[in-house]
Amino acid sequence: MPRSVSADASGSFLTLTFEDGSESRFHAIWLRDNALDPETRSPGNGQRLITIGDIPQDTKISTALVDDGSLTVTFAPEGKTVTFPGAWLKAHAYDIDRPTEFGRLAPDIETWNSSLPAPAFDWEEVQSDPKVKRDWLEAIARLGFAKLVNGPVTEGALIENAGMFGFVRETNYGKYFEVRTEVNPTNLAYTGLGLQAHTDNPYRDPVPSLQILYCLENSAEGGESIVVDGFRAAERLKAENPEGFALLAGFPARFEYKGSDGVHLRSRRPMIELSPDGEMIGMRFNNRSSAPFADIPFDKMEAYYAAYRRLGEFIDDPDMGVSFKLEPGESFIVDNTRVMHARLGYSGSGSRWLQGCYADKDGLLSTLNVLNAQLEG
């Protein structure tokens, strides 16, 4: 809670002192833009009802006082008075020390290797218990993948799976697609060959951010699923070769797909994607879908390829992958912007039938936010 406040003589900012002794400065324009009154923000959904042009350019703090754990500010020249809860200001303070490491991870991300047991949750419990459902979604958000077991062995059950948190993202492969051996397949995923760990559809922009793979039959020999944390692989590259990491993050790769009639997809994105302030936010790695790299300068191309090769070696390292064999009624979700999935080769004896679909993280994270708010009261 805030303990005291002092406004700068210019009226352009104030300094708030909290009970723990910490201080944070807030600009007049920021406070006015983020006013919580019903004329500024809709009480129903919190969306802003004014534009930046509606706020006077010469907005200043006229008066400011702390009372009963809240800050009340009057703005000139409007003469508008607004109250801010102290906890809200503490949660949204921007005058703070913030991480600056290039290629850092968000604090709620946990990287892993083969020592991690695959997190698994029960289909019925996820549907009936909000705490279990929250834990399932939180595992996907934090680790980038999770299994769901004891589901129905029914065609199309993965659509219900996606509906537990969001919506299916339909692509040229359809609302969902079959993953089993085909003659003359349009995609190597439809053969019995092993597949290197990869992210799916890097040639799309935006890329589908979640993938669900759902098992209906799996009596073939082999065919284990493997997941690899791309962020952990990128961390290893950065520790060993920071210049190579910067090359893969600093120049766009190219990806392309034109495997079926009427479809030709292209993207131009880095293999390691960083936010503008240097936080690692995504990976695209798929050797099968790589197009010729044409955006790296001549004098950096060999170093770029060396970093690309080394990243691939980390991804292929057996110590990096968590493996499991899906049984009928089991599925897993991967964060397709981070976690790569692979498959060991399988024989022609027996059968292997999976169905797959795509979804997006915004639905999952929205559902997780709502569940957290409900369960935390």
N, C-alpha and C positions, 0 to 999 in steps of 0.2 A: 504494500500500500504506500502511496506517496506521503511524505512527511511535511515537505515544504516546497515552495516554488518561488522562483525569482525571474522576472522578465527583463530581458536586455533593454537598455535605454532606447535602442533603436526601434524596439517593438517588433523586430523581425524574428525573434526566437525567444524561448523561455528555457529555463533549466529546472528540471524536476528532481528532487532528492527523495529517494525511497527509504523505507524503514531500515533496510539492510545497509544503508550508507551509500549505495550506488547512485550515480547521477546519470541522467540522460537529457539531452537537449532536443527540443522539438521546434521546427520552424512554424511560423504563423501560417504560411501557405499550406503546409502539410496538415496541420490541425484543422484548418478550415475545409480543406478538400475531404478530410476523413471525418467530418462532423457526423454524429450519430443521430441527430434529430430527424423527425419524420419529414421535414421539408427537404432534407439533403439525401436521405436514404429511405427506401421503401421499408416500412416496418415488416412487411410480409416476407420479402426475400433478401433484404439487405442491399439491393442494387441501388446504385447512385442515381439520383433524380436530377442532378444538375451537371452541366459541362464545365470544363476548366474555364471557358470563356465567361461563365456566369459569376465567377469569383473575381472581385476587383483586383487588378494587378498590384495595387498598392496596399493590399491587405496587411494589417498590423495587429499586434496584440494590444488591446486597450487596457484591460485588467485581467489578472489571473489570480486565483486563490484555490487553496486546498481545504476541503472540508469533508469529514466523514468518509475518507478513503477515495474521494473523487476530486478531479480537477475541473474547475469551471472557468471558462475563458470567454471574454467579450472581445469581438473583433471590430476594428475600425476599417473602413468608414461605414460598414453596414450597421453597426450597433447590434449585431447578432450575438446572443449568448448561448453557449453550448457547454454541456457537462460530459466529461469523459470518465468512465470507471478507471480507477488506478490500475487494476489488474489488466485491463485491456491495453492501457498505455505500456505497461511493463512487457506484455506479450508482443507488442508491435514496435518496441524501441528500435531505432536504427542507428543511434549514436553509440555504437558498441564496437568492441574489438571483434573482428570477424576473420575467419580463416582465409588465407590468401594462397595456399599451396596450389601450384599448377597440377591439375589432374587428381585432385582430392575427391573423396567420396562424400556423399551426403551422410549426416550423422546417423540416420535411421537405416542405412544399408550395411549388411553384414556379408562379407565375402567368405568363401569356403573352398574346400577341396574334397578329395575322395574320402576323407575321414568322417564327413558329415552323413549321418543316417538320413535317408530320404524322408522328409516329413510327410506323414500320411494321416488322413482324416476320413471318418466314416460318412458315407453318403447320407444316411438317414439322420445322423446326429447333426450334420451341417444344416440340414433342412429344418430340424426341430428345435435346436438349441442355439440361440443367438450368440452365446459365448463361444461355442465351438465354431460357428460360422465366422465370427470375428477373428478367432485364432487362425483359421484356415486362410482367410484373406490377408491377415497380417504376415503370415509366413511367406506368402507369394510376394507381398510388397517388400519384405525385408530380405529374403533369400533369393527371390526370383523364380521359385518353383515350389510345387507341392503336389502330392498324390491325393487322389480321392478313391476310396476302396468300397467294396460291397454295393456297387451301383447296379442298376438293372442291365441285363444282357439283352438290350433292345436296340434295333437300328434307330439312329437319330437321338439316342439318349444324351449325346453331347450337347444338343441344343438346350435341353433342360439344364444341363450343367452350366452352360453359359448364362442362362436365365437366372441363375442363383445370385448373380451380381451385376449383370449388364445385358448386352445385346451382341448377337453374332454380327461380325463384319463380313458381308458377302463379297466375294471376289470372282474373277473369271473361272475359278475352280468350282464355283457354286456356293450355296449356303454352307455346305460341308462337302468333304471329299473322302474318297476311299483310299486307304493305304494298304494295298496288297499286290501280289505279283500280277503283272499284266503282260500281254504280248504287245510289242511295239508301244511301250508306254510313252506318254507325253512328258513325263518327269521321272528322273532316276529314283525318286522316292517310291515309285510303284514297281520296283524290281526287288529281287532278293539280295542285291548287292549291299555290302556295308556302306554306310555314309559317314564321312568326316563330320565332326561336330561343326555346326553352322547355325546361323540365324536364318529364319525363313523370309523369303520375299524382299531381299534388300533392294530389289529393283523398283519397289513401290515407294512413293513419297506422298503422304507419310506411310511408313511401314506399319503393318499390323502389329500392335504392341503386345498382344497375348496370343498364344496358340494352345489349343486343347487337343490332345490325342487320346482317344477312347478305344479300349480294347473290347472286341466282340469274340474273337477266336485267337488262340495262340498255342497251337500244338506243334508248330514247326520247331525244328532243332535250331537253337541260336536265336538271333533277333533281339537280344537284350537292348533296352534303351539306355542311353548314357546322357547325362547332362553335365555341362561344364560351365563354370562361372567365368564369363568373359571379362568381368571387372577384375577378378583375381588374376587372370592371365595378363591383363593390361597393367595391373599393379606390378607384376613380376617384370614385365618389359620396362616399365618406368624406373624400377629400382636398378636394373642392370644396364639399361641404355636410355637415359632420359632424352638424349637427342633423337633417337629413333622413335620413342613415344611421341615426341613433339612433331615429328614428320607425319606419322599416321594420324595424328589429331589435327594437323595444320593444313593438310592438303586433301582434297576430295578424291576418293576412289570412284570408279564408275561400275555400275551394275546394269545388267540387261537380261531380258527374257523375251523370246519370241517363239515359243514352242508350240503354239496352237494357232489355228486360223483366226484372223481378226484380232490378235493380241500382240502388242509390241510395247513392252514396258521398259523404261529407263530411269535411272536415278544417278545423282551426282552428290555423294555424301562421304564424309570421312569414315574410315573404319572405326576410329575412336572419336566419339562426339563429346565435346565439352560445352558447357554453358558459357555465356560471355564472361563470367567471372572465374572460369577455370575449373568448374566442378564437372566430374565425369558423369554423363547422363545417358550414354548409349553406345552400342557396338553394332557394327554390320560386318559380318564375316561369312562369306559363302564362296568358296573357290569355284563351284559349278556355275555361279551366276556373275562372276567377275567379267567385266568388259575391259578392253585395253585402257590402261591408265594414261591419260593424256593431259593431266593438269599438274604434273610434278615437273619442276624445272630440270633441264638436262643434267646440271651439276649436282642434283640431289637424288636422281633416279636410282642409282645403285645403292645408296644408303637407305632409300625408301624400301627397296626390295629386300635389303638385309633385315630391316626392322619387321617387314611383313613376314619373312621367313621365320624370324625368331618368335614372333607372336604365334604363328602356326605351330611351332615346336612346343611352346608352352601349352597351347590348346590341346595338342595331341598327347601330352605327357600323361601316362596312365595314372599318376598321382593326383591329377586334376579332376578326374571324372567320377561321378556317382552313378553306379549302374544298378539296374533292376529289370526284372522281366515282368511285364504287365500280364495279369490274369484277366480272363473275361469279366467285365463289370468294373474293371479298374481303369483309371485315367490319370493323366497329369497335365498340369498347366505350366507353361514356361513364360516368363517375361521375355518376349522376343526382341526387346531392345537391349538385353543384357546376357541372358543365359542361352548357351548354344546346346542343341540336342544332336545326338548321333545315334546310330544303330549298327550293331554288329550284323554281319551277313547271316542269312539263314538258309537252310536247305529246302529242297523241293518237297521233302516228306512232311506230312502234316499240313496244317494251314495256319496262316497268320492274317488276321483281318482287323485293322484299326480304322477308325473314322477320325477325321480331323476337321477342325474349323478354327477360325480366327475371331478374336474379340479385341477390345481396346481397354487400356488401363484406366481411362477416365471413369468408366462405369464401376470397375472394381474399387478404385480408390474412393469414389463417391459413396459406395455402399459401406466401405470400411469406416469412413468418416461418420456416417449416420449411426452405425452400430456403436462406435466408440462413444459418441455423444449420448446415446440411449443407455449404454451400460455404465457409463461414468456418472450418469444422473444429472 
